[in-house]
């Protein structure tokens, strides 16, 4: 039996199909039948792998966020200077947009709706954790003199959050700039400004 036909890899394929549909059509507008049709299987066959589309989006988001926040944790606990940590966090975020565009789009578009269900309570926790990552990095930058001491930390956090994550709406892997080039430009604008 080839690796491509193992149950685990088929499960991953179904999650990838579901992620694309949830990102493109919206979670509420995507049916189990849509996912099954895109996978070339009967709707009932999908239930051999998942009990609901909620289970699918739960696994998609929780797996993606565990990976992303693992990288953020590594940055926070590193011995690097504050500027390097901030640069790395921006780069990790753009790498996530490049490698997991559907997961990022689902979170951006659906977190508020999904958060109304108990099983997705962790999304609010992750949102709080995300804020804490960026606030910690900004405060460390201010404290060590890497960032200006007159910055409003909350506004700076919101600026970074919104300018980085909204890129999922326009950035397309393989078209134009690479995610590394975009991150380089963002880091220069963020830390060095746009005036000459």
C-alpha positions, -999 to +999 in steps of 0.1 A: +000+000+000+015+034-010+017+063+015-008+082-006-035+057+001-031+055+039-060+067+060-040+094+076-029+110+043-065+108+030-076+126+062-050+153+055-062+156+019-098+161+031-087+187+056-068+206+029-099+205+007-121+217+035-096+245+045-097+258+009-135+258+007-139+273+042-115+301+032-131+307-002-168+302+005-170+308+042-175+283+069-213+287+071-217+286+033-197+254+029-216+221+033-204+186+040-216+178+005-194+206-010-164+191+007-172+156-004-179+167-040-145+185-041-129+153-028-147+131-053-164+110-026-200+106-013-210+127+016-214+097+038-178+087+032-167+119+047-182+107+080-157+078+082-130+105+088-149+133+106-182+136+125-189+171+113-176+201+094-171+217+129-146+189+137-128+196+105-124+234+110-115+227+147-086+204+136-075+229+109-074+258+132-060+241+163-032+224+144-022+256+126-023+277+157-003+252+178+025+254+152+024+292+149+024+298+187+052+273+191+073+295+169+062+326+188+072+310+221+106+301+207+111+338+198+100+351+232+123+327+251+153+333+228+184+353+240+182+376+209+179+413+212+144+430+211+147+442+175+157+407+162+128+391+181+103+416+166+118+411+131+115+373+136+079+375+148+070+396+116+088+371+094+071+341+111+037+357+106+043+363+068+057+327+065+024+315+080+004+336+055+025+320+027+024+284+039-011+284+055-031+310+036-064+291+040-059+286+078-051+323+083-081+334+062-104+311+081-092+325+114-095+361+102-129+356+087-146+331+110-131+335+145-159+357+158-186+334+145-169+302+156-161+317+190-198+317+198-196+279+202-181+263+233-158+240+215-140+270+199-135+289+232-097+284+227-099+309+198-104+338+223-075+324+243-053+324+213-063+359+204-053+370+240-021+350+236-013+367+203-018+401+218+005+392+247+032+381+223+033+414+204+028+435+235+057+417+252+079+423+222+070+459+219+075+466+256+109+448+255+118+470+226+108+502+244+126+491+276+158+483+259+158+514+237+153+496+204+119+513+201+109+549+209+098+554+245+069+576+235+051+547+217+016+538+228+020+501+231-016+492+225-019+513+193+015+499+181+003+464+187-029+470+168-010+486+139+013+456+136-015+431+140-037+447+114-010+455+088+006+420+090-025+398+091-046+417+065-019+407+040-037+374+037-064+393+016-039+404-011-007+383-008-007+353-033+022+328-030+040+325-063+028+359-077+050+390-074+070+393-042+079+363-021+067+363+015+104+369+026+105+400+004+072+413+018+084+407+053+117+425+046+098+455+034+074+454+064+103+452+088+120+482+072+088+503+073+079+492+108+114+497+124+130+523+101+100+543+088+092+555+053+109+589+053+143+594+039 
